[in-house]
Amino acid sequence: VQVVESGGGMVQAGGSLRLSCAVSGLTIWYLTWAWYRQTPGGERTLVARLRWMDNTGFYIASVKGRFSITKDNAKNTIFLQMHNLTPEDTAIYYCHDDPPDADYWGQGTQVTVSS
């Protein structure tokens, strides 16, 4: 299984980014997928989750209303649309199925938000 995250970058506060997560080696449609983020010295924490059975999204409080997790089963890709970014969103973002029991983490994509 290989996971490749992309779409990160440096933006000013209030800006937007769309992250992509291309998955190979397994089919994504029947799994719940999630985006996680990690800051330097911090733990990797859940940001958003998309349930496979009904495409219901879950978001942590700090990103609710600003982030949206979606997927394209035909492209085997998961997305995270991020709006109104704040410096507190600065982190490396990773995607993985949820719960992340298997160890196939990608390299992540860096998101840096300047004030």
N, C-alpha and C positions, 0 to 999 in steps of 0.2 A: 504494500500500500504506500502510495506517495501522495503527499499533500503539499501544494505550492500556493502560498499566499502572495498576493500582489495588490498594488493600488495605493499603498501608503505614500506618505510624502510630508512636506512641510507646508503648513497653511497658517494663516492668521486666525485669531479668534473670530468666530462667527462664520468661518468657511465650511466647506463641505468636501467630503471624500467618499469614494465608493471602493470598498475592498472586495477582492475576489479570492476565492479559494477553489483551485482546480484539484479534483481528486481523481486518482487513477488506482486501479487495483481492486476496487470494490464499487458496488452500485449504491449511490447515495439515497435513492428514493425511499427505501424502507428503514432508514435510520434517522434518529433525531440528531440534528447537528447544532453546533454552538460556536460562537466566537468567544475567545478569552483574550485577556490582555495582561501584560506584565510590565511593571516599572522597574527600574534599576534597584536592586536590593529588595524588591517586593515579590510576593507570590503571584503565580498565575491565577487569575480570578475570572469567573464567568461574567460575560457582558450581556449576551443574548442567546436565546435558544429557540429552535424551530422544531416543533413536534412533527414527525413524519405522517402521523395518522390523519391529522386534520389541518396541518400547516398553521397551527396556533403558535404565535410568537410570545416569548417571555423576555422581559427586559429588566435589568436592575434599575432601581429607582433613579439613579443619576443620569441615565441615558434614555429613559422612557419619554416618548414623544419627540426625540431627536434622532434616534437610530432605528433602522428597520432591517430585519434579517429576512432574506428570501433565498430561493434556490431555483435552479434550472435543471431539472432532472435529465433532460436531453443532453445537456452539456456537462452533466456531472459536476456542477459548480455551485458553490454557495456564495452569497453576497452579503455585505453589510454596508448599507447606505447610511452615512453619518452626516447630519446637518448641525448647524449652530455649534460647531466644535469649540471647546474651551481648553485652556492649558492643562486642566485636570484630565483630559482625555489622552494626553501624551503617554505613549506606551508602545510596546511591541504587541501586535495583534496576531493571534493564532486562531486557526479553526481546527475542530476535531469533532468526532461524533460524541454524543453525550449519553451516559457518562463516559469519560475518557479513560476506559480501562486498558485499551491497547496502546502500545508505545510507538506511535508513528507520527509524532509531532513534526510539523514542518519548520522552516527557518523563521517563519513569521514575517510580518511587514511592519516597518517602523512608521508610526504616526507621531508627528511633532507639531504642536499647536503653540504658536507664539502669541503673547498678549499685546 
